[in-house]
């Protein structure tokens, strides 16, 4: 019985992402869809379909956002898929190239 539970709790077994994640550390701004800034954040990892943001004020982040990456002049439309203390998972709604 213990082995069954160990397999369920295995993070690799529970992996749902189809695309490879890349570890990054990028400074970004979370903005409303009209472009007005809300909070600063850091992007911790990213893939073609989304990213994980780190933010002290994650409760201020609306469900749909513009994510503007500082210094790269790149902006992505995204949807919050999950929230945890200090972080959130963002699904990109516009195309992203690698």
C-alpha positions as CSV (number, residue, x, y, z in Angstrom):
1,X,0.0,0.0,0.0
2,X,2.9,2.4,0.8
3,X,4.4,1.9,-2.7
4,X,1.1,3.0,-4.3
5,X,1.0,6.3,-2.4
6,X,4.7,6.9,-3.2
7,X,4.0,6.7,-6.9
8,X,1.1,9.1,-6.6
9,X,3.2,11.6,-4.7
10,X,6.1,11.4,-7.2
11,X,6.5,14.8,-8.9
12,X,7.6,13.3,-12.2
13,X,4.6,11.1,-12.2
14,X,2.3,14.1,-11.7
15,X,4.0,16.3,-14.4
16,X,1.3,17.7,-16.7
17,X,3.3,20.0,-18.8
18,X,3.9,19.1,-22.4
19,X,6.6,21.5,-23.1
20,X,10.1,21.8,-21.6
21,X,10.4,24.5,-18.9
22,X,13.5,26.7,-18.9
23,X,14.8,28.2,-15.7
24,X,15.1,32.0,-16.0
25,X,15.1,35.0,-13.8
26,X,13.6,38.0,-15.6
27,X,12.2,41.2,-14.1
28,X,8.7,41.9,-15.3
29,X,5.6,44.1,-14.6
30,X,2.1,42.7,-14.2
31,X,-0.4,45.1,-15.9
32,X,-4.1,45.2,-16.4
33,X,-5.3,44.5,-20.0
34,X,-5.5,48.2,-20.6
35,X,-1.7,48.5,-19.9
36,X,-1.9,50.1,-16.4
37,X,0.7,48.6,-14.1
38,X,-0.2,46.7,-11.0
39,X,2.9,45.1,-9.4
40,X,6.4,44.1,-10.2
41,X,7.4,40.4,-10.4
42,X,10.1,38.0,-11.4
43,X,9.6,35.3,-14.0
44,X,11.2,32.1,-12.5
45,X,10.6,29.7,-15.4
46,X,9.0,29.7,-18.8
47,X,7.9,27.6,-21.7
48,X,6.1,28.4,-25.0
49,X,2.8,28.0,-23.2
50,X,3.4,29.9,-19.9
51,X,5.5,30.8,-17.0
52,X,5.7,31.0,-13.2
53,X,5.9,34.4,-11.6
54,X,7.2,35.3,-8.2
55,X,5.4,38.2,-6.5
56,X,5.0,39.4,-3.0
57,X,1.5,40.8,-3.8
58,X,0.2,37.9,-5.9
59,X,-3.3,38.5,-4.5
60,X,-3.4,41.8,-6.5
61,X,-2.8,40.0,-9.8
62,X,-6.1,39.8,-11.8
63,X,-7.1,36.6,-13.6
64,X,-6.1,38.0,-17.0
65,X,-3.0,40.2,-17.4
66,X,-0.4,41.7,-19.6
67,X,3.1,40.6,-18.5
68,X,5.7,43.1,-19.6
69,X,9.3,41.9,-19.5
70,X,11.7,44.6,-18.5
71,X,14.6,45.3,-20.9
72,X,13.3,43.0,-23.6
73,X,10.4,45.2,-24.9
74,X,8.2,42.0,-24.8
75,X,4.6,41.9,-23.6
76,X,2.4,38.8,-23.3
77,X,-1.2,38.4,-22.6
78,X,-1.8,35.8,-19.9
79,X,-4.3,34.0,-17.7
80,X,-3.6,33.0,-14.1
81,X,-4.0,29.2,-13.9
82,X,-3.0,28.8,-10.2
83,X,-1.9,30.8,-7.2
84,X,0.2,30.0,-4.2
85,X,1.8,32.1,-1.5
86,X,4.2,34.4,-3.4
87,X,3.8,32.8,-6.9
88,X,1.3,32.2,-9.7
89,X,1.2,30.1,-12.9
90,X,0.5,32.0,-16.0
91,X,-0.8,30.6,-19.3
92,X,0.1,32.7,-22.3
93,X,-2.8,33.6,-24.5
94,X,-0.8,35.0,-27.4
95,X,1.8,33.2,-29.4
96,X,5.3,32.9,-28.0
97,X,8.4,31.9,-30.0
98,X,11.4,30.1,-28.6
